[in-house]
């Protein structure tokens, strides 16, 4: 929502200010299709050359993600903590044998299926199950486990940020591509040097549209989207950090309630459930899970 509002503000202020200052849109409108073809088309071509196929698709999804906002809401972080509480409690009170069906077949687990949005995300489910499975295999040193999880999260973070870096690189290059378009426009103008001043003025103005578009697309469109995409990826990455924090606290011997409380402290502040809300959520969990 805020991305759309910001885009509307940009359009109104930039083009409204140009119009109020006495600017004429005729030159811009006439040059726009050709300049967009050169600038945006060139940027897309360079993007394709610089990145592997998967990055292009992820970048498109990233733009949509920037428009829609983060996947995980406040209720989802509360549900995640409740899910981890149930898994740890099962392991602590009923033993490894009782836990194994849940982590080996999460699609059939009552615990996982009680939280359908989390259960539908295979990355989150696999992350939880993989490390709890390692615990059942006696890999229970909290320091070694934390080191392994940190490296796993670092790899995941780098892979998830590849399309964001690609978009930011495109934004950084757009002003220079705008200059390329402007130079081509000047070359075209010089080929018509014998034309009247009025004609040459319009041709130079059309060439300068290229410089304008390059800067406009870079700093007022692509770069803000890339920045918002980065914020969303960082926020969504906290979902995995919370999982790591709770599991490590459990390995340090903390009770399930304490491990969950430690994890709650790592939830982004604007999404963090209060202590009372979390306590109420745990009290309301069905006893047969």
N, C-alpha and C positions, 0 to 999 in steps of 0.2 A: 504493500500500500504506500509506504513512504517513498519507495523508489519511483512509483508512478507520480506521486505528488511532486517530488523533486524534479522529475523530467518536465512536468507541466510548467513549473516555476521557471526552469531554464529556458524553455521555448518562449514563454510569455515575456520574460525579462530581456532576453537577447534580441529576439525579433521585434518585440514591442518597442524596445528602446531604439532599435534601428529605424523603425517606421516613424516614431515620434520625432526623431532627429532629422527627418526629411528624406530618409533613404528610400530608394525605389527598388521594388522587388523584381522588376522586369529582368535586369541583368542576372540576378541570382537564379531566377527560375529558368532562364534560357540556358545558363551554363551548368545548372545543377545535375542533369542526367549524365552528362559527359564527365564532369568532375567526379561524381560518385563512382562512375565506372572505373576511372583511373585510380582513385584513392582507395575506395573500399574494395574494389576488385583486386587491386595490387596487394592490399593488406591480407585479403583472404588467400591469395596465391602464395604469399610469403609464409603465412600461417601454416598452410598445407605442407610446404617444403620443410618447415622447421620442426614439425611434430609428427609423431606416429598416428595412425588412423584412430586409435581409441581416444586420443586426447581431443580430437575434433568433436566427437560425439559427447564427451564429458564436458567440453566447454559450452556446447549448446545447452546441455542440461544445467550447467552452472549458471548460465544467464537466466534460465527459468527459475532456478533456485533463488537467485538474487531477487527476482521479482516476487516470488511467493514467500520467502522467508525461511527460517530454520525448520527442520523436520520435527525436532523434539521440543515440546512445550513443557510448562511447569508440571502438569499432571503426569507427563511421561517420566520425568526424573523421579517423581514420587513413586510411580509404579516400578521403576527400575530398582529403587532402594527396597521396595517391598518384595520384589522377586528375589533379590540377592539375600534378603533376610530369610525367606523361606528355604532357599537352597542351603544356606549355611546352617540354619536351624536343623534341617533334615540331616545334614552330615554330622552335626554335633550330637544330636539326640538319638538318631536311629542308625547311624553308621554309614559306611561307604556303600554297603550292599543296597540300602534303601535309596541312596542318591543316584546310583548308576543308571537305573531306567530313565531318569529325568535327563541326564546329560548325554546318554547314548541315543535316545529317541525323543528329542524335545518336541517333535510334532505330535507326539502322543502323550506328552507330559501334562498332567493337570496343572502343575505349577506354571509352566511356560504359557499354556493356553489360557490361563486366567488373565494374562496380559497380552491380548492379541496383537496390538501394534508392535510391541517389542518382539514377540514371537515371529512376526512377519519379516523382520529384518535379519537376514541370515548372517550378516557381518557381526552384529551384536551377539546373536545366539551362539555362533561359532566361537567368538572370543571368550564368552563365559564358559561354554562347555569344554573347550580345549584346555583352559587353565584349571578348571575344577577336575578334569580328568587327570591332569598331571598331579594334582594333589592326591588323588586316589592311588596313584602309582608311587607314593611316598616321596614325591618331589615337594617337600614341605619346608625347605629353608626359606624364610621370608626374604632374605637379602638376595639370594640367587634368583628366586622367583621374580622379585622386583626388577632385577637387572634384565632378565629375559623379557619381561613385559614392556619395559622401557624401550628396548630395541625393537620389539614388535610394533609398538605405537609410533616410534620414530619412522619406521618403514611405511606404516599405514599413512602417517601424516604427510610424508614426502609424496607418496603416490596420489593421495587425494588432492594435493595442492598443485600437481602438474598442470591441469587445465587453467587454474587461476594464474599461475606464473605465465602461461602462454598468452592469456588475455592481457595481462599487464604488459608483456613484451610488445604485443600488438599496439596497445595504447601508447607506449613509448615511441613506437616507430611511425605512428600516423602523422605527426607534424612534419616529419621529413618527407613522407610520401606526398603530403600536401604541397611541399616545395617542389617536388618533381612535377606535379600537375601544373603548378604555377609557371615553372620554367618552360614546360611544353606550350603553355598558353602564350608566353612571351615570344617563343620561337614562331608560333603561328602569327602573332601580331607583326613581328619583324618581316614576315613574308608578305605583309600587306601594307608596307610602310608608305606607299603612295596614296593610300586612302585618306579621305578627309579626317580632320581632327575628331569630329564627333564619332566616327566609326572606330578610329583607333582607341578612343577613350572607352568605348563599350568593350572592345576586345581586351584591353588591359584590365578593366574591371572584371571581366569574365575570368581572366587568368588568376586574378587575386582571390576569386571565389575558391580556388583550389587550396591556397594557403589557409583561408578562413575555415574551410571544411576539415582540413587535416587537424588543425588545432581544436576546432569545435568537437569533432568526433572523439579526439583523444581525451581532452581534459574534462569535457562536459557529458560524455556518454560512456565510452568504453572503460576508462580508468575508474570512474565511480562504481560501475558495475563490477569490475574486478576487485575493487576494495571491499564492496559489500559482500561479494562471494567469499573473500578471504575471512571476513568477520564471521560469516555463517559456518564455514568449515572449522574455524577455531572453536566456535561455540559447540558445534556438533561433536568435535573431538573430545570435549569435556565429558561426554557420555561414557566414553571408554576410560577416561581418567577416573571417573567415579567408580567404575567396575574394578579397576586396578586397586584403588585405595581401599575399598571394602574387603577385597580378597586378601590383600596384604595385611590389613588389620586383623582379619581372622587368623592368618598364619602366625601372627604375633601373639595369639592366644586370647584376643579380645572376645567378649561375649557377642552374640549376633546383634543385640541392640546397640552395643557400643561401636561395633564395626560399621553399622549402618549410620550411626550419628557422625562418625569420622568421615564417612562418604558424603553425608549431607553437607558437610562444611566445604566440600569441593565442587558443589553445584554452583553454577554462575548465580551471582547475587539476585538478579532480577527473576530468576527461575527457582530459587531455593525455597523449598517448603519450610515452614517454621517447625520448631521442635514439637509443638502441640499438634500441628497438622500431621506430622510424620507418626507420632505416637497414636493418633486416632486412626490413621490408615492401617497401621500394624494391628491394632485392636480389632479392626473390622474385617481382617482377612478370614476367609472360611476355614474352619478347623480341620476339614477333611482334605486339605491340599497337601 
